[in-house]
Amino acid sequence: SCCHLRLFGLSFATTPFFINSAGLNRSFSVHVPSSYYTNSAAPLVFAFHGRSETPTSIEGYSGFSSEAVNPYGIVVYPLGVVANGSGYPEWQSDLDTVDRTPYVDDQTFVQDLLVHMTSNYCIDTSRILASGFSNGGGLVGVLACDSSLSTQFIAFAVNAGAQYTNDSYTAGCPRSGSVPSTVLTNTLVQPVCSPGRRNIPILEFHGDADGTVSYDGGPRRGYCLPTIPHWISDWSVRNGMSNASVATPLSNGQVT
């Protein structure tokens, strides 16, 4: 339960921490807003950086630590693990992590972070959100497909997500078509996307000129990416909704 005293001496800057998870010493940073009181449950946002980035990277471009953007929420910025030979911090959803030794279980890391954060801060457990960019967005997709973790986050948001599937390019890319009824997308981690609840709110921002993770999907680095409309339509199907798309122009038609 939450305390009924303000935690004096608490730093409202972003502070690095470490936690042991599955035998590895894992790193993360926490931003606490100045409005935080231990007798008032705060929302919690997880922000997962892209491949080769750090918590500082996503803290900078997300704006989540800006109180003009996020005046009330606590933010946790986890750090990925350097994969074999890549030299980059990455998440379990990236191709470099498929044969990573030792095996790194980012799903367990996220579960351990959930326990740590809800045990050490006054968190509104009905307002825990997951967000990620690129490779971090791919991890968000993995979390949304996890039978347990999907029930612990209220919503999921992806920016330019790299949603690699289990399909290698040598087998073609059957999940890259625009017709979602052909075959539902899976992940590199899960042969079948099996969320533990229906009606999962999920948001994907993606530029159609993205030259790294193509909006149109297809082969990349030996594996297959789904088209973004296909990936989103699959979530509509999982949520029991129509997969018909609706285009809404914004910014005087410059964004759809």
C-alpha positions, 0 to 999 in steps of 0.5 A, a space after each residue: 500500500 502507498 505511504 501517507 507521507 511525502 518521501 522527503 529527499 527524493 530526487 526528481 531528476 532521472 536516476 539510474 538503478 540496477 536490478 538482478 534479473 534472471 542472473 544478469 545485472 540489468 540497468 534502468 533509469 527512473 524519472 519521478 515528477 516533482 508532483 509525486 507524493 507517496 500517498 497519491 498513486 501515479 501512472 507509470 510509463 515504460 519507455 524502451 529505446 531503439 537498437 544501439 540507443 540508451 535510456 538517455 536517447 529515448 528520454 530526450 526525444 520522447 519528452 516523457 520527462 518533461 513536465 509540460 508533456 507528462 506532469 504526473 507520470 513516473 517513467 522507467 527507461 530500461 536499458 537493453 543488453 549488448 547482443 553477440 557481436 553487434 556492440 549495441 544495446 538491444 531488446 529480445 525482439 531483434 534478430 541479433 538476440 535470436 542466438 544470444 549467449 547467455 540468453 537474455 529474457 527481457 520479458 522476465 526483466 520487464 516483469 521484475 521491473 513491474 514488481 520493483 516499481 510497484 514495490 518502491 513507488 506509489 503506482 496506480 496499477 490501472 495506469 501502467 503503459 508500455 511504449 517503445 521506438 523501433 527495436 523497443 517498439 518491437 519489444 512492446 509488441 512482444 509484451 502485448 502478445 505475452 499472456 501475462 504481461 499483456 494483462 499488466 499494462 493498460 495500453 501499448 504504444 509503438 513508434 516506428 516499431 520493428 515487428 520482426 516475425 518468426 519467418 525467415 526470408 528463405 521461406 518467403 514473407 507470408 505475413 507481409 501481405 496486406 490481407 490480414 486474414 491470410 495469416 496472423 503476425 507472430 513475433 521472433 519470440 512467440 510462434 503465436 501472439 497470445 495476449 491474456 485479454 481481449 480489447 488491448 489498446 495499441 497504437 502505432 506511429 509509422 512514417 510511410 517513407 521510413 527507410 529502416 523499418 519499411 511501412 510496406 514490410 518485406 525482407 530485412 536482415 534475413 527475416 520478414 517484417 509485416 506491412 504496418 497496416 497488416 500488423 495493425 489489422 491483425 490487432 483489430 482481429 484479435 480485439 474482435 473488431 472490424 479490420 476495415 481501416 479509416 483514414 483521418 487527415 490531420 495537420 491540414 492533410 499533411 498527416 493521415 
